[in-house]
Amino acid sequence: MNQEEFFVAVLKALENCRIPYMIGGSVGAMVYGEPRLTNDIEKHLRDIAGMIQISGERLDRSYIEQWVHSLGLGDGWSAATRLAEADE
């Protein structure tokens, strides 16, 4: 899945769930004619992995995994959880 397909999938999921959203940052800049893509998905995955580690057993993984599955974000979640487990 390329980045455009990913963004379309996320937007469709938000719309299907009737969740209001606003596009900002570099993605918003691209929409308004100033392309700027930082490709920093690794940083985001490390941030999520850190939150998983800090939250420990308090994290309701089954709840998160339900949303991950319904939004089609399994690959990202799997990558973040692998990072969290590797850093433990």
Sequence and secondary structure as in RCSB ss.txt:
>XXXX:A:sequence
MNQEEFFVAVLKALENCRIPYMIGGSVGAMVYGEPRLTNDIEKHLRDIAGMIQISGERLDRSYIEQWVHSLGLGD
GWSAATRLAEADE
>XXXX:A:secstr
  HHHHHHHHHHHHHHTT      HHHHHHHTT       HHHHHHHHHHHHHHHGGGS HHHHHHHHHHHT HH
HHHHHHHHHHHH 
